[in-house]
Amino acid sequence: MSYSVILEDDHMYVKFTGVVDVLDMVRLTANQEYIDNMRRLQKAIYDFRLSEEVSLGEADLKEIVLMSNLESNFTESANIVVIPRTPEGHAFVAAYAQAIKSPEWNVQVAQNYEEALSKI
């Protein structure tokens, strides 16, 4: 597993390590405890800075967007902040944010955890 989920008082902090791919994202969203906490807290920070590589392409983006749009039927609002590890990661997050259909899902980018906390 290349991620860990840290439950804070008002949000989830997901830290990615190693090589991250779409299977990690599927495993994360298949974790019932993660889903229950996402639905309850509706706030999450996803930190990719410690990952060695993020191997996510256009097809993976479509899958992640599909999973998120499906989840938005159950988690009516969400405040998501992503800390990418590369400039390409910023573009990926921007494309993800534009593809989310629910207007109550807010996706932002941050440079570090402190900035991400200020956006939550």
Order of alpha helices (4+ residues) and beta strands (2+ residues): beta-beta-beta-alpha-alpha-beta-beta-alpha-beta-alpha-beta-alpha
